Amino acid sequence: MPTLPQPRPSILSIEPYVGGESTVPGVNRIVKLSSNEGAFGPPPSAIEAMAVAAREMHRYPDGHATALREAIGRRFGLDPARIVCGNGSDEIIQHLILAYGGEGTELVMSAHGFVMYDISGRYAGCRVIKVPERNLVADVDAMLAAAGPRTKLVFLANPNNPTGSMLPAAEVARLRAGLREDILLVLDAAYAEYVTDPDYDAGAGLVDSGGGATVMTRTFSKIFGLGGARLGWAYAPAAVIDVLNRVRGPFNVNAAAIAAGIAAVTEAGWVERCIAHNTEWRGRLAEGLRKAGLVVHPSEGNFLLVDFGTAERATAADAALRARGVIARGVGAYSLPQCLRVTVGTAEECGMVIEALAEFARG
Ligand SMILES: Cc1ncc(COP(=O)(O)O)c(C=O)c1O
């Protein structure tokens, strides 16, 4: 028997990422509320831009995504030279971890933090330290206490997926201030646009002034409605940008995604409309579910975490939703088997969720 090639041992400790499902056998009309995608589909200008870009698909894209970085820079008031775009923010997260982490190093994250930090951390060979949270909110003191001499990376999703919880700007600043300067703090602000708490800051200021190396990552997959295009970006100090530009693929962002991203980020009124909808319906959905007697955690994202008390009851609630074609997300992979995560969909979709879960709660 030939000996098969073996990956590094940490690779086989990875549980493959399970994405949100999109079908239910036997159900025709599906309401997919399992991946925190925007409620309104892609921005119309992005659909048009992608169609136009298709005519030039034999050409390689601009490997620096210059026009896209400039458009992002204009929208967010940031220097395009300190932006790197990626094939989803997942790609950037992975590059940061592979570049700064590795065997013999530690990556610190909160217990219910976004699962890709764990997956990419193991890929890199890091020891991943999951720090207990307080009432499903990241605990700055505990994270600081967990960061030891081998720690190279600290990840904070703010707001966090799947809990929806947020740390105020002062707490994030305290985290940065308490970490050694050689520890890279990654602030993952995938849901930044949905936050309504006035004490929030996505992190660009800390990137500029943070004393150590802080990176902010963002995505086009949520409010900009382009999850299928795979587009994300990072704003970082020049030294980190230099590292990312050395390790990323030369054409890591495809031409169609670049075109769609420029259109989406400049489409007048899109973000405002989505924020208004999300703020209204996140509130109405939470209120409707609480009135039905369910425990709903406070959320600053475009989703809610609903606690059913036990894993069995969460599974039964999931089945009740599926019977009506509604797909929520089980979050057992986040050590929260008693919960379901539900994306804020359209008004009609939110109504369906409330109706289904109210009926379920009545038993
Ligand atoms: C907190 C967080 N970060 C990053 C991502 C990945 O986003 P992208 O589609 O840009 O890779 C997600 C997607 O669900 C997320 O929830």
The ligand as a Tripos MOL2 file, in Angstrom:
@<TRIPOS>MOLECULE
LIG
   16    16     1     0     0
SMALL
NO_CHARGES

@<TRIPOS>ATOM
      1 C1        -18.6010   38.4290   11.0370 C.3       1 LIG1
      2 C2        -18.3860   38.0160    9.6220 C.ar      1 LIG1
      3 N1        -17.2120   38.2670    9.0490 N.ar      1 LIG1
      4 C3        -16.9490   37.9210    7.7860 C.ar      1 LIG1
      5 C4        -17.9050   37.2740    7.0190 C.ar      1 LIG1
      6 C5        -17.4990   36.8250    5.6470 C.3       1 LIG1
      7 O1        -17.9560   37.6730    4.7060 O.3       1 LIG1
      8 P1        -17.5190   37.5490    3.1820 P.3       1 LIG1
      9 O2        -18.7270   37.1470    2.4470 O.co2     1 LIG1
     10 O3        -17.0430   38.9470    2.8420 O.co2     1 LIG1
     11 O4        -16.4020   36.5660    3.0600 O.co2     1 LIG1
     12 C6        -19.1470   36.9940    7.5480 C.ar      1 LIG1
     13 C7        -20.1470   36.2830    6.7530 C.2       1 LIG1
     14 O5        -21.1200   35.7700    7.2100 O.2       1 LIG1
     15 C8        -19.3980   37.3650    8.8930 C.ar      1 LIG1
     16 O6        -20.5600   37.0880    9.4670 O.3       1 LIG1
@<TRIPOS>BOND
     1     1     2 1
     2     2     3 ar
     3     2    15 ar
     4     3     4 ar
     5     4     5 ar
     6     5     6 1
     7     5    12 ar
     8     6     7 1
     9     7     8 1
    10     8     9 2
    11     8    10 1
    12     8    11 1
    13    12    13 1
    14    12    15 ar
    15    13    14 2
    16    15    16 1
@<TRIPOS>SUBSTRUCTURE
     1 LIG1         1 GROUP 0 **** ****
